[in-house]
Amino acid sequence: MVVCGVAVAGQSGSMRPPAALIRTARGLWHCQWQQLMGGLAPADAAGRYQRPVGAFTALPPLPANAAKAGSHVLIVGRSCPWAHRAWLVHSLRQLGGSIELLVVEPDPAAGRWRFVEPFEGCRTLAELYRRSGGDRRQPATVPALWSRQEQRILVNESARLIELLDLWPSGPEAPRLAPPERLPAIDHWRQRFQGDVNDGVYRCGFARNQAAYDEAESALFAALQEAEQALQEQEQRGEAWLCGPEPSLADVVLFPTLIRLEMVYAPLFGCSRLPLSQLPALWRWRARFFGLEGVGRTCCPEAWRSDYFGALFPLHPSGIVPAGPDLARLVASEVAR
Ligand SMILES: N[C@@H](CCC(=O)N[C@@H](CS)C(=O)NCC(=O)O)C(=O)O
């Protein structure tokens, strides 16, 4: 087998390894890779990624003390797109008065989130989960909403968390992101994106075989083409957003995935069929969303690259963090050339 980059005898002073050795190494590596992937990303029998079920997934009632300053803490990680959607709602609805934002750091060696300073006596998110009665076998994920009064995590499923945050009391200026009159359209897009786009990029990256990857990749780009078409029609009507003249939860859930596309998901997860520049309405939409008040502060490209490329060892064993495109170019309203 000839591979670009394999040292050729006489050129670098080293000998090309014998073919039998390469075959054996490939077989062994594939076996080990499947095992490592089993720890990172469970799959079904056909090799499709199956996202594990979380611990506190139900939508809780709005707490009676929701409006009280500092009564709750929203725990996020910078690189996580699921946390990013909750952070966006927190920021767009200006909830900082009642919900403190706490950013956890990844610990790639241990494969878990840790607090920069101990929080409620815990050093890791896993400890806080156990304190809340979480099952040890379930992953301690971000985002999570902590109640200081009840001393427990209220919800850690981002899809429910953003619904709760949309109902959270806030100032008169704070937008509602899922107003009842637009709910059918918003729900339609949220469902369309959740599996094929938001989880879809992970289904591409964590696929165990070609067929599983192909299925996820086609579904991802079919959904993006649909969103492109819808946004073109919206623009013709003079409406900037997926579900009308104002941004909604449908836009919120699409943004964290699309803003990471060129930096992480295309190079690492193989979501590279089309650069976003070839979906021009989505490109313009992304630039508009980035321009909303407070969104820029939630975008941390260095953390995205270092966490994904540094932590997902089975996908990127060298741990080398590649240079990425400049965020400013990706959110310029004109397509970057
Ligand atoms: N269902 C969860 C998924 C959240 C999730 O997978 N978060 C990842 C980071 S992107 C995490 O914290 N993983 C830690 C772990 O699996 O131990 C949601 O949508 O909120």
The ligand as an SDF file (V2000), in Angstrom:
LIG
                    3D

 20 19  0  0  0  0  0  0  0  0999 V2000
  -28.6510   15.7570   26.1150 N   0  0  0  0  0  0  0  0  0  0  0  0
  -27.7190   16.6510   26.4970 C   0  0  0  0  0  0  0  0  0  0  0  0
  -26.3530   16.3970   25.8660 C   0  0  0  0  0  0  0  0  0  0  0  0
  -25.3040   17.2840   26.4270 C   0  0  0  0  0  0  0  0  0  0  0  0
  -23.9070   16.7570   26.1290 C   0  0  0  0  0  0  0  0  0  0  0  0
  -23.7200   15.7120   25.4800 O   0  0  0  0  0  0  0  0  0  0  0  0
  -22.8910   17.4760   26.6370 N   0  0  0  0  0  0  0  0  0  0  0  0
  -21.5140   17.0150   26.4760 C   0  0  0  0  0  0  0  0  0  0  0  0
  -20.6110   18.1240   25.9880 C   0  0  0  0  0  0  0  0  0  0  0  0
  -20.9770   18.6120   24.3450 S   0  0  0  0  0  0  0  0  0  0  0  0
  -20.9650   16.6290   27.8300 C   0  0  0  0  0  0  0  0  0  0  0  0
  -21.0640   17.3690   28.7820 O   0  0  0  0  0  0  0  0  0  0  0  0
  -20.3560   15.4480   27.9080 N   0  0  0  0  0  0  0  0  0  0  0  0
  -19.6890   14.9900   29.0870 C   0  0  0  0  0  0  0  0  0  0  0  0
  -19.7370   13.4860   29.2170 C   0  0  0  0  0  0  0  0  0  0  0  0
  -20.3560   12.8330   28.3600 O   0  0  0  0  0  0  0  0  0  0  0  0
  -19.1670   12.9990   30.1940 O   0  0  0  0  0  0  0  0  0  0  0  0
  -28.2340   18.0410   26.1490 C   0  0  0  0  0  0  0  0  0  0  0  0
  -28.6820   18.2670   25.0130 O   0  0  0  0  0  0  0  0  0  0  0  0
  -28.2120   18.8670   27.0270 O   0  0  0  0  0  0  0  0  0  0  0  0
  1  2  1  0
  2  3  1  0
  2 18  1  0
  3  4  1  0
  4  5  1  0
  5  6  2  0
  5  7  1  0
  7  8  1  0
  8  9  1  0
  8 11  1  0
  9 10  1  0
 11 12  2  0
 11 13  1  0
 13 14  1  0
 14 15  1  0
 15 16  2  0
 15 17  1  0
 18 19  2  0
 18 20  1  0
M  END
$$$$
